[in-house]
């Protein structure tokens, strides 16, 4: 039965142009793969006791738009992807409910604003950890979940369901190559260079920058995901040569001018 439900979800996700889909048993949170791990009150069964499976969906933020960051362009893309994740998670939960499996979507974020996040820097559920347990990727030095397809340039959300769906396997091969480009590119030096979860050493500085950019309508920051070399999307957009982000490299002057043009408009 769980296999047919899984097939229905995968078919629905294909129709909705959702490229990343994975499943994790709600019990998987109770067997920590590393420490420190997600506290009990943040686990699926603590939030929704009827949960048997967590379905995770992921949608990319397109690299050429991320490259304009900080900009209104990336700001609007981020909002669009968040909206699509929320609406699609609702559709998948509705599909499961119609099949007779009580299911609820989880919002892609779990906080009201960056200001609130600065006071309490954690959401009530981590989609990154759900995606990790579902086998969609693993963590990098930049504190993000890296996927083979898009590196860290992907957003996730989750659906809690009472359906028992065959789970994926945790991806054992690390995707992060520890090049430290994310650490060096961070404008507020929030990354210490250690592996996750020790890597984000200055949460306050990261949140403060996000808050400042939000006031100008050009959040999020995105520097650490822009320069990450991981992801098959780099081949699609012909971005395998990382020298493109060196603004003193005359070979890429056309790209640099284009990014600067976008940054000059739409934000405060």
C-alpha positions, 0 to 999 in steps of 0.5 A: 500500500505504501508503495502505491502511495509513494508512486502517486506522490511522485507522479503528482510532483512530476506534474507540479515540476517538483524536481526533488522528492524524498521520504523519511520515517518519522522514527528516523529522528529518534536515532541521531546520525550525529551530535548535536541532533534535533531536540525531541520537541522539534521532531515530527512525532512531537509536532504531529503525533500521528506522523508515520512518514515525512515527505520532503519536496525541494525546488531550486533557486536559479543560479543566474538569479542568485548571482545578482544577490543582493538584489530585488531579483533574487528577493522576488525569486526567493518569495516565489519559490517559498510560495510554490513550496507552500502551495504544493505541499498543501496539494500533496497533503490534500492528495494524501487526505483524499486517499484516507491518510491524515496529512498536514503540510509544514510551512517552508519557514517557521518564524514570523520575521528576521527580527523575531529570528534574531531573538530566537534563532530557530524554527519549529521544524527543520526541513534541512534535516528532513531532506537529509534523512530522506536522502536528498543531500548532506550538509556543507561547511556553509551550514546548508544542505547540499544536493547533487542537482543544485548544490545548496541552491534549493529550498525545501518543505515537508508534509507529515503523513500517517501513511507508511511510505518506504523511506529513502537512505541517507546519502553517505558520500559527502558532497561538500569539498571543503573549498572554503569559498563560502567561508571566504565570501561571507560578508559578515564572517559568520562561517568558521570553516568547520563542518556542520553543525559547528560551521555557523559560528556567528548566527547573530551576524548572519541574522543581522545582515538578513534583517538589514537587507530585508529593510531594503527589499533585497534579502536574502544574502545568498553569498554562500550558496552563490559561490558553492561549486557543488551542483549539476546546475553549474553545468547547465548554466556554464558556471563550472569556472569559479573565476567568474566571481572574481570581479577583477577578472576581465574575462567575465566583465559582461556578467559583472556589468549585468549583475551590477545593473540588476542591483541598482534597481528595485531595492532601497 
